[in-house]
Amino acid sequence: MPRIVIKLSGSYINPVQPPSAIESFARAIKEVLSMGFQAGVVVGGGPTARSYISSARALGASQALCDHLGILSSRMNAFLLISSLGEAAYPVPPTSIEEALRAAASEKVVVMGGLQPGQSTNAVAAVLAELISAETLINVTTVDGVYSEDPKKVPTAKLYKKLSYSQFAEILSTRREEAGKYDLFDTVALNVVSRSKILVHIISGEPPENIIRVLRGEDIGTLISPT
């Protein structure tokens, strides 16, 4: 059975979203299963995490504590998706590598949040993909691919349809990485996927059916590959 990992931005899965929005992602994931894939999903902390981190930072919290708050937020978001997936999902988000392996053995959808301070949920998704021997990681973000500049600020920014790992690394090197700000990808995640030659598709989650489109071979978003 082919395996994939889906990284979902916490902007899509959080308590501010209407239940119908979360259910739409659950339906897309169930369709992935109907296509014959075993799926792992990692959910980011999104606005919930950023809210806690902002307050904690203003109160003098350390970077490690801010990371931990982000982890807890992402796990709460993961529970929301698990609730929507019902019997299709492993009932709790694994909190360690060992738990993730046991959960994957159930062949249910493994839904995770963060694991440890200093590690983004993008990195967790990359590690999960490596653990279950997934060939593809679909990173579902709030933009429709990798751009030369932030398309929300620069309307003329160029969308890259395909990038090598090394080209993507150059782009990431110009971005700051800190708790709550791992929006696109990060260098730790890239190092993991590159060592195991895992293909990465970066797409928009609007609509959630974009996940299915990628698996059907449609040319959307940005593909990150060895060459």
CORUR-V607520 format. One record per pair of residues at least 4 apart in sequence whose C-alpha atoms are under 7 Angstrom apart, sorted by sequence separation. I is the first residue (numbers start at 1). J is the second residue. D is the distance in whole Angstrom. If there is no record, write none. Layout:
BEGIN
i=I j=J d=D
i=I j=J d=D
END
This chain:
BEGIN
i=10 j=14 d=6
i=13 j=17 d=7
i=17 j=21 d=6
i=19 j=23 d=6
i=20 j=24 d=6
i=21 j=25 d=7
i=22 j=26 d=6
i=23 j=27 d=6
i=24 j=28 d=6
i=25 j=29 d=6
i=26 j=30 d=6
i=27 j=31 d=6
i=28 j=32 d=6
i=29 j=33 d=7
i=30 j=34 d=6
i=31 j=35 d=6
i=32 j=36 d=7
i=33 j=37 d=5
i=45 j=49 d=5
i=46 j=50 d=6
i=47 j=51 d=6
i=48 j=52 d=7
i=49 j=53 d=6
i=50 j=54 d=6
i=51 j=55 d=6
i=52 j=56 d=6
i=53 j=57 d=6
i=54 j=58 d=6
i=55 j=59 d=6
i=56 j=60 d=6
i=57 j=61 d=5
i=61 j=65 d=6
i=62 j=66 d=6
i=63 j=67 d=6
i=64 j=68 d=6
i=65 j=69 d=6
i=66 j=70 d=6
i=67 j=71 d=6
i=68 j=72 d=6
i=69 j=73 d=6
i=70 j=74 d=6
i=71 j=75 d=6
i=72 j=76 d=6
i=73 j=77 d=6
i=74 j=78 d=6
i=75 j=79 d=6
i=76 j=80 d=7
i=77 j=81 d=7
i=78 j=82 d=6
i=79 j=83 d=6
i=80 j=84 d=7
i=81 j=85 d=6
i=82 j=86 d=6
i=85 j=89 d=6
i=95 j=99 d=6
i=96 j=100 d=6
i=97 j=101 d=6
i=98 j=102 d=6
i=99 j=103 d=6
i=100 j=104 d=6
i=101 j=105 d=6
i=102 j=106 d=7
i=104 j=108 d=7
i=119 j=123 d=6
i=120 j=124 d=6
i=121 j=125 d=6
i=122 j=126 d=6
i=123 j=127 d=6
i=124 j=128 d=6
i=125 j=129 d=6
i=126 j=130 d=6
i=127 j=131 d=6
i=128 j=132 d=6
i=129 j=133 d=6
i=130 j=134 d=6
i=147 j=151 d=7
i=150 j=154 d=6
i=151 j=155 d=5
i=163 j=167 d=6
i=164 j=168 d=6
i=165 j=169 d=6
i=166 j=170 d=6
i=167 j=171 d=7
i=168 j=172 d=6
i=169 j=173 d=6
i=177 j=181 d=6
i=182 j=186 d=6
i=185 j=189 d=7
i=186 j=190 d=6
i=187 j=191 d=6
i=188 j=192 d=6
i=189 j=193 d=6
i=190 j=194 d=6
i=191 j=195 d=6
i=192 j=196 d=7
i=193 j=197 d=6
i=194 j=198 d=6
i=209 j=213 d=6
i=210 j=214 d=6
i=211 j=215 d=7
i=212 j=216 d=6
i=213 j=217 d=6
i=214 j=218 d=5
i=12 j=17 d=7
i=32 j=37 d=6
i=33 j=38 d=6
i=56 j=61 d=5
i=61 j=66 d=7
i=94 j=99 d=5
i=129 j=134 d=5
i=149 j=154 d=7
i=163 j=168 d=6
i=177 j=182 d=6
i=193 j=198 d=5
i=205 j=210 d=7
i=213 j=218 d=5
i=94 j=100 d=5
i=104 j=110 d=6
i=114 j=120 d=7
i=151 j=157 d=5
i=214 j=220 d=7
i=82 j=89 d=6
i=103 j=110 d=6
i=114 j=121 d=5
i=150 j=157 d=7
i=113 j=121 d=6
i=129 j=137 d=7
i=149 j=157 d=5
i=13 j=22 d=6
i=57 j=66 d=7
i=82 j=91 d=7
i=115 j=124 d=7
i=148 j=157 d=6
i=56 j=66 d=7
i=114 j=124 d=6
i=147 j=157 d=6
i=148 j=158 d=5
i=147 j=158 d=5
i=148 j=159 d=7
i=147 j=159 d=4
i=53 j=66 d=5
i=79 j=92 d=7
i=90 j=103 d=6
i=146 j=159 d=6
i=147 j=160 d=6
i=145 j=159 d=7
i=146 j=160 d=6
i=172 j=186 d=7
i=78 j=93 d=7
i=172 j=187 d=7
i=53 j=69 d=7
i=52 j=69 d=7
i=53 j=70 d=7
i=203 j=220 d=7
i=75 j=93 d=7
i=90 j=108 d=5
i=93 j=111 d=5
i=94 j=112 d=6
i=169 j=187 d=7
i=203 j=221 d=5
i=89 j=108 d=5
i=90 j=109 d=6
i=93 j=112 d=5
i=96 j=115 d=6
i=202 j=221 d=6
i=203 j=222 d=7
i=49 j=69 d=7
i=88 j=108 d=6
i=89 j=109 d=4
i=90 j=110 d=5
i=93 j=113 d=7
i=95 j=115 d=6
i=201 j=221 d=7
i=202 j=222 d=5
i=49 j=70 d=5
i=88 j=109 d=6
i=89 j=110 d=6
i=201 j=222 d=6
i=202 j=223 d=7
i=201 j=223 d=5
i=200 j=223 d=6
i=201 j=224 d=6
i=49 j=73 d=5
i=200 j=224 d=5
i=45 j=70 d=6
i=48 j=73 d=6
i=199 j=224 d=6
i=200 j=225 d=7
i=45 j=71 d=7
i=199 j=225 d=5
i=45 j=73 d=5
i=45 j=74 d=4
i=82 j=111 d=7
i=165 j=194 d=6
i=197 j=226 d=6
i=44 j=74 d=5
i=43 j=74 d=6
i=45 j=77 d=7
i=194 j=226 d=7
i=4 j=37 d=7
i=10 j=43 d=6
i=78 j=111 d=6
i=3 j=37 d=5
i=4 j=38 d=6
i=5 j=39 d=6
i=6 j=40 d=6
i=7 j=41 d=6
i=8 j=42 d=6
i=9 j=43 d=6
i=10 j=44 d=4
i=14 j=48 d=7
i=43 j=77 d=7
i=78 j=112 d=6
i=1 j=36 d=7
i=2 j=37 d=5
i=3 j=38 d=5
i=4 j=39 d=5
i=5 j=40 d=5
i=6 j=41 d=5
i=7 j=42 d=5
i=8 j=43 d=5
i=9 j=44 d=5
i=10 j=45 d=5
i=11 j=46 d=5
i=43 j=78 d=6
i=78 j=113 d=6
i=1 j=37 d=6
i=2 j=38 d=6
i=3 j=39 d=6
i=4 j=40 d=6
i=5 j=41 d=6
i=6 j=42 d=6
i=7 j=43 d=6
i=8 j=44 d=6
i=10 j=46 d=4
i=11 j=47 d=6
i=1 j=38 d=7
i=9 j=46 d=6
i=10 j=47 d=7
i=75 j=112 d=7
i=75 j=113 d=4
i=74 j=113 d=5
i=75 j=114 d=7
i=74 j=114 d=6
i=71 j=113 d=6
i=71 j=114 d=5
i=141 j=184 d=7
i=71 j=115 d=7
i=68 j=117 d=6
i=67 j=117 d=5
i=67 j=118 d=7
i=64 j=117 d=6
i=26 j=81 d=7
i=145 j=202 d=5
i=26 j=84 d=6
i=145 j=203 d=5
i=22 j=81 d=7
i=26 j=85 d=5
i=144 j=203 d=5
i=145 j=204 d=7
i=165 j=224 d=6
i=143 j=203 d=7
i=144 j=204 d=4
i=161 j=221 d=6
i=162 j=222 d=5
i=163 j=223 d=6
i=164 j=224 d=6
i=165 j=225 d=6
i=23 j=84 d=6
i=137 j=198 d=7
i=139 j=200 d=7
i=143 j=204 d=5
i=161 j=222 d=4
i=162 j=223 d=5
i=163 j=224 d=5
i=164 j=225 d=5
i=165 j=226 d=6
i=120 j=182 d=6
i=136 j=198 d=6
i=137 j=199 d=6
i=138 j=200 d=6
i=139 j=201 d=6
i=140 j=202 d=6
i=141 j=203 d=6
i=142 j=204 d=5
i=160 j=222 d=6
i=161 j=223 d=6
i=162 j=224 d=6
i=163 j=225 d=7
i=164 j=226 d=5
i=14 j=77 d=5
i=122 j=185 d=6
i=126 j=189 d=5
i=135 j=198 d=5
i=136 j=199 d=5
i=137 j=200 d=5
i=138 j=201 d=5
i=139 j=202 d=5
i=140 j=203 d=5
i=141 j=204 d=5
i=142 j=205 d=6
i=164 j=227 d=5
i=13 j=77 d=6
i=122 j=186 d=7
i=135 j=199 d=6
i=136 j=200 d=6
i=137 j=201 d=6
i=138 j=202 d=6
i=139 j=203 d=6
i=140 j=204 d=5
i=141 j=205 d=6
i=123 j=188 d=6
i=127 j=192 d=7
i=140 j=205 d=5
i=123 j=189 d=4
i=126 j=192 d=6
i=130 j=196 d=7
i=122 j=189 d=6
i=126 j=193 d=6
i=38 j=107 d=7
i=40 j=109 d=5
i=41 j=110 d=6
i=42 j=111 d=6
i=43 j=112 d=6
i=44 j=113 d=6
i=39 j=109 d=5
i=40 j=110 d=5
i=41 j=111 d=5
i=42 j=112 d=5
i=43 j=113 d=5
i=38 j=109 d=7
i=39 j=110 d=7
i=40 j=111 d=6
i=41 j=112 d=6
i=42 j=113 d=6
i=145 j=221 d=4
i=146 j=222 d=6
i=44 j=121 d=6
i=144 j=221 d=5
i=145 j=222 d=5
i=43 j=121 d=7
i=42 j=121 d=7
i=42 j=125 d=6
i=70 j=180 d=7
i=67 j=179 d=5
i=66 j=179 d=6
i=7 j=122 d=7
i=63 j=179 d=7
i=7 j=125 d=6
i=5 j=125 d=7
i=5 j=129 d=6
i=4 j=129 d=7
i=5 j=134 d=7
i=3 j=133 d=7
i=4 j=134 d=5
i=50 j=180 d=5
i=3 j=134 d=5
i=4 j=135 d=6
i=5 j=136 d=7
i=6 j=137 d=6
i=7 j=138 d=6
i=8 j=139 d=6
i=9 j=140 d=6
i=49 j=180 d=6
i=3 j=135 d=7
i=4 j=136 d=5
i=5 j=137 d=5
i=6 j=138 d=5
i=7 j=139 d=5
i=8 j=140 d=5
i=9 j=141 d=5
i=4 j=137 d=6
i=5 j=138 d=6
i=6 j=139 d=6
i=7 j=140 d=6
i=8 j=141 d=7
i=28 j=208 d=6
i=32 j=212 d=7
i=28 j=209 d=6
i=25 j=208 d=6
i=24 j=208 d=7
i=28 j=212 d=7
END
